[in-house]
Amino acid sequence: MRWLLKGGRLIVPSRGIDEARDLLIEDGVIRSLSFGDDASGASTLDLSGLVVAPGFIDIHTHLREPGFEHKETIATGVQSAAAGGFTTICCMPNTNPAIDNGPLVEFVRRRAEEAGPVRVLPMGSVTRGMGQDEMADLGEMAEAGASAFTDDAFPIQSSRMMRLAMRYATTFDLPVVTHCEDKSLTIGASMNEGYVSAAIGIRAMPRTAEEIHVARNILLAEETGCRLHIAHISTRRSVEMVRRARAHGIRVTAEACPHHFSLTDSAVAGEDAEHPGRAYDTNTKMNPPLRTPDDVAAVVEGLQDGTISCIATDHAPHSIEEKGVEFDLAPFGIIGFETALAVSLTYLVRPGWISLPDLVKLMTSGAAGVLASPNFPMGAGELSEGGRADVTIFDPAAEWIVEPSRLLSKSKNTPYGGHRLFGRVRHVFAGGRLIVRDGHPNGAEARGEKG
Amino acid sequence: MSASIGTGTLESTHLLGLRHTSAADIQLILDTAEGMQEILSRQIKKAPTLRGRSVVTLFYEPSTRTRTSFEMAAKILSADTTSIAAGSSSIVKGETLMDTVLTLRSMTMDALIIRHSQTGAPALAAQFAGCPVINAGDGFNEHPTQGLLDLLTIRQRFGRVQGLTVTIVGDIQHSRVARSNLWALRRLGAVVRLAGPPTLIPPEMECDGVTLHYQVDEALEGADVVMALRIQKERQESGLFPSLREYHRLYGISAERMLLASPRAIVLHPGPMNRGVEIDPDVADGPQSAITDQVTNGVAVRMALLYLILGGKSSDALAA
């Protein structure tokens, strides 16, 4: 199948491209990135007014399989990811069983291959069963293709265990990804500690709970030489510590989630200035929690100056039954694939904080740089002639209102329901297959069926 | 849905808290409560106002005074009351709050009074109840009828709330009584001082009209109202302060400390009291204590609230 993508604005940050160009896809790869090539017999997509970018990468997602298939499966997860423009995603190991050995890494990869052409790169756990006590089979998982190691949902509390694991992980030169949280400061807590939590009587976690672990993990990265990636960074001091560490040459990177630069803890009280809503909406409950306007500003500054390398969603589906309970009892987490681009365009690009090419970088090559290793696919997050045709085409100006019931994730736990956002994914190619067409999954192509 | 009485109508359908309750609504409830006190003073305490209306109390936490007070208030106004305690219902079988409320809704209740250990539970219940919901205490968040009865007690003693200095002493962090009072007192123009150990007062609570004090003596200076909060032993056990003995020494309301307050000052306590810890017995039982008034006013406030929220007519309210 040949496709001519005609008249779009091609943005490939890794190659400094931002101009009108046609793009020819053939046999799953990019055949041509220039005008005037022979496109005879190709199906044509007229993309005037649209942006053509490398397929997006999301390095922080929860696909819930195996063990929590009522929340999401790999198959539904990749559909949702594709609808959001993501063609390469990393999934977290907090499944049941936890992904803590080689065969489980292979299981997830195989299930993903069956699900379609979106690439799913599992991360392996740092400790066995994510139980904090003994190391998981890091070497075996590295051989099986793990993209990184993390105990994401269960941050390792023992500094000794963390230090040993980071030292051991240097053998494979894969990053250790850390959710930073000193659990002794967050017992029973459901939101950020501050004026809002004091006012509405919710047990809360101080920002220092995150920052103490950011500081600790940076010190351990400096000492061990291990690559450290700070997941979903959310406070001003965390951003400042990463900035200083990078300036000192310590191998540390960070990601930010769309909700941490678009919403604040006032949303928990239903008092978001732009979107007043229901108080105690459990879709405003995630970890790290929504912070203060000052923290949001710091995350934006971190994205601007490169302290934060990429945007990741922390897509964390939970069923309506699980979320439809008292705030303290609800699980942490929100879905993110299908709103990530629009939230980023609305809160970063439209206000002028981040240029459009820089946003594309944060969603493509920025993420690829964080995880670069032999286990991360070469060329993901880029577009080059002869390279795999993972292409995301979006309308940066399209205005829409989020209707959770229309999202493709199996779960609907988004805090953006009813919000007016700008920017929609129109078409997505993964491995040269048109898996999303006009904003909708493209039938058999999307499911990866042959023929 | 709205309720009307001669001069006014409640703006809000539910009473989930006082943080967003307008001064007009608060005044309307207090004014109506004063009318209800007349019924309470009769020999035959019964008015037909809410005959045929069903009021459900759903308590997920133990309670003596709040629950009894609501039930008496409903019965005096001739409503039918049904009470559900979490320990003896389908809740122990794992039924969710949503399902419990939907079940009650199907039985056509007219008002739901809910107490719950989780902040926000009444707000959640209000989404499904199909009738007005009254918060009888949720987590650390609010206990709005307690706030209202405290305001009624203060207003009766001073004739106003505006301009008074109210000192609340104790575990502010974990107190729904403190929050409900704080919001309502600010709305009606009182000056609020919060006093207690720094580990029990969120520093962010300092704002317009509210000051924080870690030395109780400075907070008592010239105060018109002194409210002592119940201190829970479990707070000590979780490391928030060293001992009840030290707490009493630093923050206990004693007769000696009360000399710092205004000579006309009154003392309030939401109960149940730890005598000899947050309040000395001679203060609790002394001439400045308005603690028994609080309890009586609790019934009047809850009568007023049920009456207003269920939309009775003023002529009915006071009919014998």
Interface residues (C-beta under 8 A of the other chain):
Chain A: E193 G194 Y195 S197 A198 A199 I200 G201 I202 R203 R278 A279 Y280 E321 G324 V325 E326 F327 D328 L329
Chain B: R19 T96 L97 M98 H116 Q118 T119 G120 A121 A123 L124 Q127 D138 G139 F140 N141 E142 Q173 R176 R179 P202 E204 M205 C207
